[in-house]
Amino acid sequence: MKDFEQWGSFQGRLWKEEVNVRDFIQNNYTEYTGDESFLEGTTEATDKLWGKLQELFKEARAKGGVLDMDTEIVSTITSHAPGYLCEEDKTLEKIVGLQTDKPLKRAFMPFGGI
């Protein structure tokens, strides 16, 4: 068994020898009993994106619950171009790409997706 230096502060043995998430968690988990005071507030970008998403949810509800649906392309991990919540200002988004090329657009998954 190779013991990587990156593992130095972690306890336990089994997870080092095999895939054993249970062993890793049981040996390294420490319950946090504090409060939320360590959390930061939202950023301006997050607030803008959340506002945009709220508008899209409202629009989807007005259309019966589905804003848009792709019925032509079978969805795969690479079937659609990256989608953005806010096309007008893509720089607001730190994580790029939705499931489809437009926000809240439902994908066609005849095989249940992956």
C-alpha positions as CSV (number, residue, x, y, z in Angstrom):
1,M,0.0,0.0,0.0
2,K,1.4,3.4,-1.0
3,D,0.8,6.1,1.6
4,F,0.6,9.4,-0.2
5,E,1.9,12.5,1.6
6,Q,-1.5,14.2,0.8
7,W,-3.2,11.7,3.0
8,G,-1.0,12.6,6.0
9,S,-3.6,14.2,8.2
10,F,-6.3,11.6,7.4
11,Q,-7.0,8.6,9.7
12,G,-8.0,5.1,8.9
13,R,-6.5,2.2,6.9
14,L,-9.1,0.5,4.7
15,W,-10.0,3.4,2.5
16,K,-6.3,3.6,1.6
17,E,-6.3,0.0,0.4
18,E,-9.7,-0.2,-1.3
19,V,-12.6,2.1,-2.3
20,N,-14.2,2.4,1.1
21,V,-16.0,5.6,1.7
22,R,-17.6,4.4,4.9
23,D,-14.2,3.8,6.5
24,F,-12.9,7.2,5.4
25,I,-15.9,9.0,6.8
26,Q,-16.0,7.1,10.1
27,N,-12.3,7.8,10.7
28,N,-12.2,11.5,9.5
29,Y,-15.7,13.0,10.1
30,T,-16.0,15.7,12.8
31,E,-19.4,17.0,13.6
32,Y,-19.8,20.8,13.2
33,T,-21.8,22.1,16.1
34,G,-21.5,25.8,15.4
35,D,-23.9,28.2,13.7
36,E,-24.0,29.8,10.3
37,S,-21.9,32.8,11.3
38,F,-18.9,31.6,9.2
39,L,-20.9,31.9,6.0
40,E,-20.5,34.8,3.7
41,G,-23.5,36.6,2.1
42,T,-24.4,36.3,-1.6
43,T,-22.5,38.2,-4.2
44,E,-24.0,40.7,-6.5
45,A,-23.7,38.2,-9.4
46,T,-25.5,35.6,-7.4
47,D,-28.3,38.0,-6.6
48,K,-28.7,39.0,-10.2
49,L,-28.7,35.4,-11.4
50,W,-31.2,34.4,-8.7
51,G,-33.5,37.3,-9.8
52,K,-33.3,36.1,-13.4
53,L,-34.1,32.5,-12.4
54,Q,-37.1,33.7,-10.4
55,E,-38.4,35.5,-13.6
56,L,-37.9,32.3,-15.5
57,F,-39.7,30.2,-12.9
58,K,-42.6,32.6,-13.1
59,E,-42.7,32.4,-16.9
60,A,-42.6,28.6,-16.7
61,R,-45.5,28.5,-14.3
62,A,-47.5,30.8,-16.6
63,K,-47.0,28.3,-19.4
64,G,-48.2,25.4,-17.4
65,G,-44.9,24.4,-15.8
66,V,-42.7,23.9,-18.9
67,L,-40.9,26.9,-20.3
68,D,-39.3,25.1,-23.3
69,M,-38.7,21.6,-24.4
70,D,-36.3,20.1,-26.9
71,T,-38.1,17.4,-28.9
72,E,-35.6,17.0,-31.6
73,I,-32.2,16.2,-30.0
74,V,-31.8,13.1,-27.8
75,S,-30.0,14.3,-24.7
76,T,-26.5,13.2,-24.0
77,I,-23.7,14.7,-22.0
78,T,-22.5,16.5,-25.2
79,S,-25.7,17.0,-27.1
80,H,-26.3,20.7,-26.3
81,A,-24.1,23.7,-26.4
82,P,-23.4,25.4,-23.0
83,G,-26.5,27.2,-21.6
84,Y,-26.5,30.3,-19.4
85,L,-29.1,31.6,-17.0
86,C,-28.3,35.1,-18.1
87,E,-27.5,35.4,-21.8
88,E,-27.3,39.2,-21.6
89,D,-24.3,38.9,-19.2
90,K,-22.5,35.6,-19.2
91,T,-19.7,36.9,-17.0
92,L,-22.1,36.7,-14.0
93,E,-21.9,32.9,-14.2
94,K,-19.0,31.1,-12.5
95,I,-20.2,27.6,-13.4
96,V,-21.0,27.4,-17.1
97,G,-23.4,25.1,-18.9
98,L,-26.9,23.9,-18.1
99,Q,-28.4,20.6,-19.1
100,T,-29.5,22.2,-22.4
101,D,-28.6,25.3,-24.4
102,K,-31.3,27.5,-22.7
103,P,-32.4,28.0,-19.1
104,L,-35.2,25.7,-17.9
105,K,-35.3,24.0,-21.3
106,R,-36.3,20.3,-20.8
107,A,-34.2,17.7,-22.5
108,F,-35.5,14.8,-24.5
109,M,-34.3,11.6,-22.6
110,P,-36.0,8.5,-24.1
111,F,-33.5,6.3,-22.2
112,G,-33.9,8.0,-18.8
113,G,-30.7,10.0,-19.0
114,I,-27.4,9.2,-17.3
